[in-house]
Amino acid sequence: MLIGEFQHSLDDKGRLIVPSKFRNELGMSFIITKGLDGCLNAYSLVEWDKVQEKFESLESGGEKLRRLERWFFGGACECETDKQGRIIIPQNLREYANLKKDVVVIGNRTKMEIWNPDKLTAVDLDVEECIEFADRIPGLRI
């Protein structure tokens, strides 16, 4: 399980050091793609297969599903860690997530999220709304 939050930096080549706690879970090779909240999501190859299976199990969703699949899978790429535990984040994905120098890496159960710090702060501003939502989920105790 991927959990925790880490402050990291991209180097001039767009390389990111993957937190050591995440490397075993993600493996040496994993998939990065666009996330719905403006971040990047990284999935181990096993988890990526599960995501693909979920899409395949959906009944025909028409144009909106096709557009979502094109956006999600078209932006995806396979990354391999080097000996220092770094990956290169492609330019198109860095632009999508507005990643510059500083980034925040978060473990979110089955995926790693890579955030622009300002975007993450903006998304997380209304914590009270999240707490109210959590209170309405039957059986969830946090």
Secondary structure, DSSP 8 states (H G I E B T S, - for coil): -EEEEEEEE--TT-EEE--HHHHHHH-SEEEEEE-TTSSEEEEEHHHHHHHHHHHHHS---HHHHHHHHHHHHHT-EEEE--TTSEEE--HHHHHHTT--SEEEEEEEETEEEEE-HHHHHHHTS-HHHHHHHHHTSTT---
